[in-house]
Amino acid sequence: AAIKPLGQRIWLDNLSRGLLQSGALQKLLDDDAIAGVTSNPAIFYKAISSDPLYTGDLAELKKQSLSAEQRYEKLVVPDVQAACDMNLPQYQSSKGLDGYVSLEVSPFLANDTQGTIDAAHRLWAEVNRPNAMIKVPATHAGILAFEQLIADGINVNITLMFSLKQTDDVLTAYIRGLEARRAAGNPIDHVRAVASVFLSRVDVLLDKQLEAIGSPEALALRGKSAIAFVKVAYQHYKQLFNGTRFKALKAAGAHPQRLLWASTGTKNPAYRDTMYVEELIGLDTVNTVPDATLDAFRDHGVAQSKL
């Protein structure tokens, strides 16, 4: 709740039937100003394999002639719908800024542009909620799909971004998608998207390389690569969405695509467990945090704008 006045929104990186039905998610929305929810196949796998609330439905679905992916979707789409409904009041009161719930297309479509477009349309129609976001990976094929989905008026969370080039490619694809939608005479004021930049995984990779170099200068840079990358990406974001190209879209009602910080649970126990939250609080950004990181920040986090 302390972060929201600084212009950043915190989303929960977790979703399960138990979280919904126990009232735990509603409590987070009420008490901690959680402004959205992200999910992915790994999160749902953990939930489905451990939460007894899925057992009966899963047993029934196994009796039907369905693929594993079809069974998965029949289990998780109702959860996403319920989470969207729970978040709808803040979606409405914030005029579409808050209250989003993400559902990911199949990872097997990562290099299939048309397959991603088709799956996103299908999931968007099945969830059938204005505050849903369809999650698409930021592969080359995924970025092409993302541009088309924005032109089609679908909310998208484009994810798994690990480089500045990826970030720039995604943000410009968003603008091109809006330009195409506007050129076709369609409204652009309701389209929303976030671009998910991953943090801890970058440091895990680069810390190993810094340790291999082994010099004092290299070792001093451990745990700093991801935050430095994100700070540069944020400057690119501000330049693009405050620039002349976006100005005409903004005048027609368009909203900037927000950068979202993901993979924000620290993997190295030597690092402060809230560093990917505290160091990256900035205007018009989102941070999606796992339960443990949220608990840690609630306990001892410091909220001040650093970007």
C-alpha positions, 0 to 999 in steps of 0.5 A: 500500500505504501508503494501505490502513492509513488505511482507504481502498482504491485501485482501478485505473481500467484493464482490458485483456487485456494487463494480465491476461495479462502478469501486470501486474494480478496484480503490482499486486494483490500489490505495491501492494495494489490492491483492485479494478478499474474499467472503462468503454467508453472504457477498453475501446475503447482496449484493443480498438483497440490491444491485439493480443490482441483482434485474432483474436477481433474478426475472428471476431466480425465474421463473425457476425450481431451488433450492435456492442454484442454484439461489444463484450460478447463481447470484454469480459465474459471480461476482466471474469470473469478480473479478478474471478477474479484478485481473488476471493482478496481478496474472500473474505479481506476478507469482501466489502470488497475485490476488485470489478471494474466493468462498465458498462451501455451509455451509450445507456441513460442516460435509460432506467430499465427498459432499465438494469435489464434490461441490468444483470441481463443483464450480472450474469448473464453475468459470474456472479461475486459480486465483479462490480459493474455500473456505472450512470450517476447520471442521474435514470433511472439512480438509479431503476434503481440503487434497484431493482438494490439491491433485487434484490441486485445489486452496483452502482457508480453513476457520473458524480456531479458535485454534492452533490444527486446524491450525496445522491440516490444514497445515499438511493436505496441505503438505500431499495433495501436497505429494499425488499429487507429488507421482501421478506424477502431477505438484505441482507448481501452487497449492496455498492455504491460511488458514484463522485464525479468530480473533475478534470472539476469543476475543469476546468469551474469553473476556466474560470469562475473565470478568466473572473471574473479577480479575485485571489480567484477565481483563488486558488480554481482547483483547489480546487472538486472537493476542497471538494465531495468533503469536504462530500459525505463529511460527508453520507455519514458523517451518513447512514450513522451515522444512525438510518435506517441503524441498523436495516439495519446490524443486519440485516447491511447495509454502507454504500455507500462513496464512490469518488473518480473522475477522479483524474488531474489535467488541469492540469499546473500542479497536483500530479499526486497531489493528488486522491489525497493530499487525499482519503484517508479512512476507508471510501472508495475512490479509483480511479486511472489508471496514471499517477496510481498511478505518480506516487503510488508515486514521490512521494505522501504518505499521510496521512488528510485527510478 
